[in-house]
């Protein structure tokens, strides 16, 4: 038996120290890759038989044994041992216990370096598809709520100050398009995740006549590595999804911020669903937006996962280094956070109570029709800069009066420009202001309808 019972221990006279065992093991977290490891090993065995390295009987025995190992793991009967270091060694050792000599041949023509790369890519691809499905669900929820509120108006802001009236539909669709882009980024990243590194071996390739393409085909990968050193040293396939995860969380956090603000009674634009809010231990009137607050807070956690791995990689020489073992936990953490966050946001937005009357009341507080007056004056022949100045004076006057522009008399408005006539009140109407926004992507009814159509087409 090799030193310490290690599958790699032939060169060593003594076993590793118990503290080193504890420090270097990864099975406590990489056991999550068991299904991917078994799928990759089954494909590898089939390929070895195809090229004549294994007999058909040996490959069949290995594949059948791996199915038995999978069944043991999924039934809870399998014992993951930290002295076997990682998920790969645990599975290979158990396979050999079950089928004997053929199990010792499974690792022919590969290294743990290309093996773990393959396993993790299989796992990441599966999780990225879960994120994408969750994003599509959220986009669908936002589009559905937007369809309900095509006629609901609220202040659109810049600098978090009231700017112009928009529809709630338009506001919600802005987030729908953010999450649509997130899904498209995942589609794009998936093409690069699904590049098989198997066949690169430790770093220099192998002398066995392996067929990397056969493994890639069996596993549904889109291609194989171009350079064996890059194949085992690369972690772009982890970083890119982590970046996508960070951007997903950034978009979620922005929406959370608006929910938190809108739920404050000073705004009162939304009523939080009871199922997505909590109370206070001391103040019985409180209804706290804890889900949104936690999601906003967890955004930093996912950013940290990305920075964790970027920092690990920044000083690594080629090819494989044990530092790369540190790529798993950041991804696992980000995966759990993103998956739960997307599900919670979709559920919360489905049940969110919007308060159109509060949004409508807020329109009068910020002179959101000021731009309409300026554009009206431009239409009457006044240069825009002069129209801007005239409107600014009118706003200052109305503010002192505690009135909206639409509440000033015609005589009062004409004090600022004789070009103003009775038809100005139709222009100052908030619905009319929204309806005039006819350019593509704008808040006008036709533009919003086109946006909803584009989202519906994408969701198909």
GUNU-841212 format. One record per residue (C-alpha): x, y, z; residue in one letter. Coordinates in steps of 0.05 Angstrom, whole numbers, plus 5000, padded with zeros to 4 digits. Layout:
N
XYZA...
END
This chain:
460
500050005000X502650704984X504651165041X498551385080X494150975034X494451524981X493251344908X499251784891X503551564950X508651104916X514151624919X513151774993X515951395053X511551745105X504251955106X502152685110X501353015178X494253025205X494353795205X496453795132X490853305117X485853785147X488854395114X489354105043X483053685037X477553934991X472553374995X468553755048X466254224993X468053914925X463753304939X458353744908X461653554842X460352814849X455252764792X459753154745X465752734764X462152084750X459352344684X466252564662X469451904684X464251504646X465651904583X473151824594X472451064601X468351014538X473451414500X479250974526X475650364500X474350704433X481750844423X483850154448X487050334515X481549944552X477749334529X470349394519X469348954579X473749384623X470150014602X463349694614X465549464683X468050174700X461750504675X457350014713X461550104775X460950854770X453450784767X453750384831X457950924864X452951454841X447251054871X450950984937X452251734940X445051924924X442351424975X446851695029X450651045038X457151315010X462451545060X466552135037X473352085071X477752685081X484052245080X482452135007X483052884996X477853034944X471652794909X475752484852X480052044896X473951834938X470151604877X476051264845X477950894909X470750654919X470350444846X476550014854X473649704917X467449514878X470349254812X477649114827X483249184775X479249544720X478050114769X485550234773X485650354697X480550914696X485651464707X489851264647X491251854602X488752394649X490852794710X486753074766X488653744734X484553634671X479553194708X477553744758X477254244701X472253804665X468153654727X467554384747X465654594676X460054074676X457554334744X458155064726X454454964660X448654624697X448255194748X448755734695X442655424660X438955464727X440656204733X438356324662X431655994674X430856404738X432457044700X427256864646X422056764701X423657434732X423357784664X416657464653X414057694720X416358414708X413258414639X406658154667X406458694720X408259214667X402358994624X397859124685X400559824694X401160124624X396660694647X399660804716X403861444719X409361614768X415262094772X421261874732X427562134766X434562354750X439362494808X433762194849X429762824837X423062844800X424462954726X418962734678X412662314682X413361584660X408960984663X410160454716X410259964658X416260334628X419760344695X418859594706X420959434635X427559784647X429159234697X426458704651X431458914598X437158904649X435558194668X434657994595X441758234582X444057824642X441057204611X444257364544X451057444578X450156754609X448556464541X454856764514X459056534573X456355834567X459755754499X466555844534X464755434595X463154834551X470254734525X472954064549X479954064579X480353294584X486353044546X490953604571X493053134627X497553474679X499854024632X503553744571X498353264541X499152514543X502551964504X496151554501X492051624437X486351974471X480552294433X478352924470X472953054420X469452404436X469052594510X466553294491X461152994446X458652504498X458053054549X454753564503X460654044502X461654514444X469154414435X475854204463X481954574489X487154874442X493054894489X494254384544X497654864592X492055364585X486954814593X489154624663X491255324687X485255714661X479555914707X475956384659X470255884660X469256054734X470856794731X466156954675X460056654708X462156994773X462357664736X455457514707X453057344778X455857994804X452158394750X445758014764X446358204837X447858924819X441358954779X437458614835X440459094885X438259704845X431159434843X431459274917X433459994931X427360254895X422759764931X425659974998X424560714981X417660614950X415360205011X416860785058X410261135076X413461795055X412861514984X407660964993X408360734921X408159994940X405159554993X409858995011X406858295010X406458005080X410057385055X416157805036X416558275095X417958225170X415958605232X419458945290X420458625358X418559275392X414659715343X408159375324X406659825265X412959645227X413059265161X420359195142X422959055072X427958545099X428158115036X430058704993X435058945046X438358265051X438758194976X442058884972X446958665026X448457994993X450658354930X457258524965X458057794982X457857594909X462558154890X467157864942X466757174910X469057474844X474657874876X476757254916X478256864853X481157444814X486057544871X487856804873X489456804799X493257454792X500157184809X499856464787X505156214738X503355664688X500855134693X496654824749X497955064820X494354814883X491855524894X486655354842X483154904892X480555564919X476055664858X470355214883X467755544946X466956244916X462755954859X458655514906X457256124950X455356574891X451056024861X446955944924X446156694932X444256844860X439456254855X435656434919X435857184904X432757104834X427356644861X425757124918X425357734873X420757384824X416157174881X416257854913X414758224848X408957744832X405657934898X407758664903X401959144914X402759784873X399160424894X397560824832X394061384870X400361524911X404561534848X399562004816X399762484875X407262504872X407062774801X404663454825X410363534875X416063594826X413764014767X414563414722X411063774665X416164334662X419664034602X412864024567X412164774576X419164894549X417764454489X411164814478X414765484475X419865204427X413964984383X411665714385X418365944358X422366104421X429565844421X430365264469X435165624516X430266204523X424465724532X428465364587X429566034623X422266244617X419865574643X424765604701X421866274722X414865994718X416865404762X419865864814X413466274815X409065654821X413465374876X412466004917X404965954906X404965224926X401665044860X403264624800X404464944732X397864664708X394465024766X396865714746X391866154710X392966334637X394267054657X399566834706X402966404654X402866954603X406767394651X412666964632X411366934557X405967224512X406766614468X402866194518X395566074499X389665674525X392065044490X397965014539X393664634590X392864044543X400464034538X401364054613X396863454624X401162874650X397862334606X398862774546X406162874564X407162114566X403262004502X407662494464X413862054477X413261664412X420661524398X423060794402X424260564473X420661164503X415161174555X409461294506X404060764497X406360524429X413560484451X411760104514X407459624473X413459504427X417859364488X412858864515X412658534447X420258474445X420358164514X414857674496X418557474433X424957354473X421356944526X418656484472X
END
